[in-house]
């Protein structure tokens, strides 16, 4: 029984699990920020190209 208690205490003291969770949360936040930035930039680029496309007068025939 004593060895089980020692293993449980050493498991609770180990910081590998919480560190992995912290990295996962940071990665998730970075992904959310990247998606938001790409969505915003994509919308701005789309409106810019639409404006330029409608401003150009067709030439030729």
N, C-alpha and C positions, 0 to 999 in steps of 0.2 A: 504493500500500500504506500510505503514511503517513496518508492521509486516513481509511482504514478503521480504523487504530489509534486515531486521534484520536476518531473517532465512538464506537468501542467504549469508550474511556476515559471520554468524556463521558456515555455511557449508564450506565456502572457508577457514576459519581459522582452521577447524578441520583437524587433521593430520591422521585420521584413514585410509582414502583412499590411500594416498601416502605410508604410512607404509606398508599396505597390498601389494601394488605393489612392494615395495622394497624387501619384503620377498619373493614374487613370483619370482623376478629376481634372488635373491640369490639362491633360491631353484633350479631354472633352471640351473644356472651355476654349482652348486654342482652336479646335475644329469649329465650334460655334462662331467664334469671332471671324475666322477665315470665310466661312459660308456667308456671314452677314456682309463682310467687305466685298466679296465677289458678287453677291446679289446687288449691292448698291452700285458698284462700279459697272456691272452689266447693264443696269437700268440707265445709268448716266450715259454710257456708250451708245446704247440703243437710241436714246432720245437725241443725242448729238448726230449720229448717222442719219436718223430720220430727218432732222432739221436740214442737214447739209444736202441730203438727197432731194428734199422738196425745194431747196433753194436753187439747185442747178437747173438751168433751162436746157431742155433738149435741143441739140443742134443736128444738122444733117438734113434729112428729107423733110 
